[in-house]
Amino acid sequence: MKKIFTRPESLNDIPFHYCPGCTHGIAHRLVAEVIDEMDIYERALGIAPVGCSVFIFNYLNIDMYQAAHGRAPAVGTGVKRVLPDRLVFTYQGDGDAAAIGTGELVHAAARGEKITVIFINNAIYAMTGGQMAPTTLLGQKTTTTPYGRDKDVNGLPVKVCEMLAPLDGTAYLARVSLHNPKHIAMAKKAIRKAFDVQMRGDGFTLVEILSACPTNWGLSPLEALKWLEENMISYYPLGEYKTPAEEVQL
Amino acid sequence: MAKVLMKGNEALGEGAVRAGCRYFFGYPITPQSELPHYLAKRMPQVGGVYLQSESETAAANMVYGAAGAGARVMTSSSGPGITLMQEGLSYLAGAELPCVVVNMIRGGPGLGNIAPAQSDYLQAVKGGGHGDYRLIVLAPASVQEIIDLMQDAFDLADKYRNPVMLLADGILGQMMEPVELSEEVLVQAPEKAWAATGRKKGGPRRLINSLYIVPEECEKHNIELAQKYAVIAKEEQRWEEYQLDNAKLVIVAFGTCARICKAVVDRARQEGLAVGLIRPISVWPFPNDVFARVRETAEQFLSVEMNMGQMVEDVRLAVEGRKPVHFYGRVGGMIPVARDVLAEVKKLYNGGAV
């Protein structure tokens, strides 16, 4: 019998620690599948962030670095400058990449650093207890916006792809979502494209992945995916925000 | 062997290149700027990388990445910039990554000024960043010693997988002195099996990490680090002794202060006063061994520093209360003058009478 679906080689056979309905597991798997398809695990180096997803270093079966809050793009810069022929990617949440690490993110992008940022946007700080993130939607209730995010008090949500697109150093920017199988497949294509563009040496690449956090949103897993689709995508439109002039062959 | 005239900051750069350093990440700040200027020219000549970061925070984390990838890597800054690097230094120490950090100390606290100082001593030797860790801290006192210690700094960093700091003041960075450069000794960084460079087929997965979320594992990690620091504290003490024979009063000073105090010792000896000098070269580990010997015969100690009394705490610990330990310091870019230090020495020598 032909095996048509299996665990990627680059994903260790251990259970995820994530809450039910959390989409980190799907995002991890997509990264692992792409590394397998590119047959590149010997040259793949990942930078783990802080927060829920720091333990990605346990799940991916490749050499990994654990970085300080927000500093993954700087760590990735150091790694890539020493090992320019490797695939170097960071995996960062919104609190990590869009708040404390904005400086490192923007400047790695501006330099055209040949790394890929996998940016998980679930509109909330998760591990620290459901506080407001830079990406929290207006009106969204969190533990630090108990009456809903108010633009006059808390400011407006940050759109990372749109923020980075004008920088000449960026080569590929895309926003995808994990709310249904069709979009999960599209997310995988975007990750593959970002990795290919990086390995071609075009510049900085980032894939923003709209993700669900049922626990901190206070919703069931299914309700969370519905909330993502109905509320997040309208503020964070999906699509490619920057593509290389010359298309990569997938 | 050719003697050349070099500025201290440039000597730091040449010393690093000759020690096999090929990666520099840093952010401009006075009074160490000639070092990045020098390396921006020099690194491309030896196939290395000079990269100006967007901040000191980023620079320290770029060093983390490069060190984890197995490179000989350094950064440099001064006071306020070193403060921003403390986050990275804690992670570097926690993940046991070798690297060299230069602190060309300026006046503080806050923005202070750009004049020379030694007021970052406590930050350098007692931690600075969060957690239970130590840096190996070396304090040169001449441009020649800057070059020589740079080789030691990289070797010690690799030997112990620990960040090493070169602690100097703005005078040493700015002064020019003739130095002897050894013949081309472009030492290559040793192979580092632990570096995360890509998992080989069938090989072990390598992880550059300072996270130990299980308390038992975090304690084990801290105990292992402490054991390493204990070995360093025993094995890596470095100091210079000057006129210690029969010295009744022993001056303790490092870096630029030690040079001034040598002149003080010479003048005191000319006047028949039995004065000597201990110059700590490693300020962590502090050279306790020499104090254990000298505290038996000396009658009193005088710590001379360009701060309000930071190293004097370590001198007191080393003397263990057996003899009086005094302090003389100037701050804010004011440099102790030999005449004034000599007056202080005479006052102490005569039991406090002027």
Contacts between the chains, C-beta under 8 A, distances in Angstrom:
chain1	res1	chain2	res2	distance
A	41	B	198	8.0
A	41	B	199	6.4
A	42	B	198	5.0
A	42	B	199	6.2
A	42	B	200	6.3
A	42	B	201	6.5
A	43	B	198	4.9
A	44	B	198	6.8
A	45	B	69	7.8
A	45	B	196	6.2
A	45	B	197	7.6
A	45	B	198	6.4
A	47	B	65	7.6
A	54	B	211	6.3
A	57	B	207	5.7
A	57	B	209	6.9
A	61	B	199	7.1
A	61	B	205	6.2
A	62	B	198	7.6
A	62	B	199	5.4
A	62	B	205	6.9
A	63	B	196	3.8
A	63	B	197	6.6
A	63	B	198	5.6
A	63	B	199	5.0
A	63	B	205	6.2
A	63	B	206	4.7
A	63	B	207	7.3
A	64	B	196	6.7
A	64	B	205	7.5
A	64	B	206	7.9
A	64	B	207	5.3
A	64	B	208	7.3
A	64	B	209	7.8
A	65	B	64	7.8
A	65	B	65	6.6
A	65	B	68	5.4
A	65	B	196	6.0
A	65	B	207	7.7
A	65	B	208	4.4
A	65	B	209	7.7
A	66	B	95	7.4
A	66	B	207	7.2
A	66	B	208	6.6
A	66	B	209	4.4
A	66	B	210	6.6
A	66	B	211	5.3
A	67	B	61	6.8
A	67	B	64	7.3
A	67	B	65	8.0
A	67	B	91	7.7
A	68	B	61	6.3
A	68	B	64	7.9
A	68	B	87	5.7
A	68	B	88	6.9
A	68	B	91	5.2
A	71	B	57	7.1
A	71	B	58	7.1
A	71	B	61	3.9
A	71	B	64	7.7
A	71	B	87	7.8
A	71	B	88	7.4
A	74	B	53	7.0
A	74	B	57	7.6
A	74	B	58	4.1
A	74	B	59	7.7
A	74	B	61	3.7
A	74	B	62	5.0
A	74	B	64	7.8
A	74	B	65	7.0
A	75	B	61	5.1
A	75	B	62	7.1
A	75	B	64	5.4
A	75	B	65	3.9
A	75	B	68	7.6
A	76	B	65	6.2
A	77	B	25	7.9
A	77	B	51	7.3
A	77	B	58	7.8
A	77	B	62	5.1
A	77	B	65	6.4
A	78	B	23	7.5
A	78	B	25	6.6
A	78	B	61	7.1
A	78	B	62	3.9
A	78	B	63	6.2
A	78	B	64	6.3
A	78	B	65	2.6
A	78	B	66	3.8
A	78	B	67	7.5
A	78	B	68	7.5
A	78	B	69	7.0
A	78	B	73	7.3
A	79	B	65	4.1
A	79	B	66	6.9
A	79	B	68	6.7
A	79	B	69	4.9
A	79	B	196	7.8
A	80	B	65	7.8
A	81	B	23	6.5
A	81	B	49	4.9
A	81	B	51	6.5
A	81	B	62	7.6
A	81	B	65	8.0
A	81	B	66	6.4
A	82	B	23	6.4
A	82	B	49	7.9
A	82	B	65	7.5
A	82	B	66	4.9
A	82	B	69	4.0
A	82	B	70	7.0
A	82	B	71	4.5
A	82	B	73	7.8
A	83	B	69	5.2
A	83	B	197	6.0
A	83	B	198	7.5
A	86	B	197	7.5
A	86	B	198	5.9
A	103	B	54	5.8
A	103	B	55	6.0
A	103	B	57	7.4
A	103	B	58	6.8
A	104	B	54	7.3
A	104	B	57	7.8
A	104	B	58	5.4
A	104	B	61	7.2
A	107	B	53	7.7
A	107	B	54	3.8
A	107	B	58	6.8
